Amino acid sequence: MATPKKRTGKASQNSRRANWKGTIPATTICPNCKAVIPTHTVCPECGYYKNGFASIKKQKEAEIADVKEETKKTKTKKAEVKEENKETAEEPKKTRKPRAKKAKAEVAEEKAEVKEESAEA
């Protein structure tokens, strides 16, 4: 086995090691969920890979998420329609007749009249 005749200096050693450079991995955008992912890999967010889902579980989760988004949209549309109807619609008619509230003075007068009638009789 070959052995070096002399020790390698720090400058030579460091300049040789300086050529080892880290590279930034290539990334792309997932066409399904628009997340940034490394190229040629399954999306960790939604499980999408090359025009399909890599796992059935992730596909079902994505379908459920789509359904939830649709229901949220329909709920907001229904709420908007209700608000519009409230502005244009009249108040609903009350089916029950409200009780007539008599003033205390009127009640006292009626009692006095009844007493007078009973006293005269």
Secondary structure as UniProt FT lines:
FT   HELIX           10..17
FT   TURN            18..19
FT   STRAND          27..29
FT   TURN            31..33
FT   STRAND          36..38
FT   TURN            39..40
FT   TURN            44..46
FT   HELIX           56..88
FT   HELIX           104..120
//
